[in-house]
Amino acid sequence: VSYAEFPPLVAPILAKRWKGVRKAAGGFLFATDSNVDIVPPILQAHNVQDDMQLYERICKQLGIDPLLEDDQSYMQIMNYNQIAYFE
């Protein structure tokens, strides 16, 4: 049996405007973490303009705030990588 986790859609730094409070237990994909121990995001929207435009298009299509300020938008994008599978 092997386990794999999908990479995050975008880098956690894109959630820096999230207005929520971090849980004491922590977790991945928090804007101030280095996250050096996770695979690189699918879209490099934080430093590649074409990826940012694609990310913004995806958010617009889904009705998600690309700044991830609200809980719903944050959860939809930052928890994308919680999809996992077993082989």
PyMOL commands that set and color helices and strands:
alter all, ss='L'
color gray80, all
select helices_A, chain A and resi 12-15+49-62+71-78+80-82
alter helices_A, ss='H'
color red, helices_A
select strands_A, chain A and resi 3-5+84-86
alter strands_A, ss='S'
color yellow, strands_A
deselect
rebuild
show_as cartoon
